[in-house]
Amino acid sequence: MKIYTKGGDKGMTSLYGGRRVSKDDIRIESYGTIDELNSHVGHLISTLDESKVDVALLIEIQNRLFTIGSNL
């Protein structure tokens, strides 16, 4: 399935609220970096033996990363 925005790719993207910024804006970079870190933490949690590791700390880190992402 293809999705068309009819805007073409002019190197810009929309933020929540409609403001347009460059795709290399620090805010957009931050979204991706936080999301990627959160993904790695989730993968780590899924591979650990819960009986040997305190997974609760990693889950807390994930929760905080979600909060940081929503605040951005």
N, C-alpha and C positions, 0 to 999 in steps of 0.2 A: 504494500500500500504506500503510495506516495502522498506526501503532505506538501501543499503549496501555500506560502504566505502572501504571495503576490507582491512582496516587497523586494524580492531579489536579495542577494547577499551583498550588502554594501558595508559589511564589517561592523554592523550595529546590532544590538539586541535590546529588548524591552525589559525593564525591571518591574516588579510589582508596583502598581500605581501608574504605569504607562510611560515613565521617564525612559528615554533611550540613551544608551551608553555604548561606547566602543566595546567590542568583544574582548579586547585586551585590557579592559578596565580592571583595576585591582580588586574591585568587589566581585566581579565575575570569576577572576582567578581564585579568590578566597572561597567562593562557593564550591568550586571544583576540588580545591585542596582539602577542605574540611570533609567533603563527601568521600573523597578517595581514602583519607585516613580512617574515616568511620567504616568504610568497606573493609579495609585491612584488619581493623580491630575485630569486626564481625567474623571474618574468615579465621582469625587466630582463635577466637572463642570456639568456633565450630571444630577446630582440630585438637583442642586441649582435652586432657583427661581431667574431668571436674573433681575427681577424688584427690588429685595431686596438686591442683592449682586453685588459687582463690579467684574464680571466674567473676565473682561479684565486683571486684575492683575494675575489671575490664568492662563489665556492663555499665558501671557508673561512669567510666570514661566515655563510653558510647552515648549514654544519656546526655552527658555534658556537651558532646560534639553536636548532637541533634539540637540542643538548646542554642549553641553558638550559631549553627546554621540558620535557625529560625530567626535569630536576632539580626543576622546580616540582611 
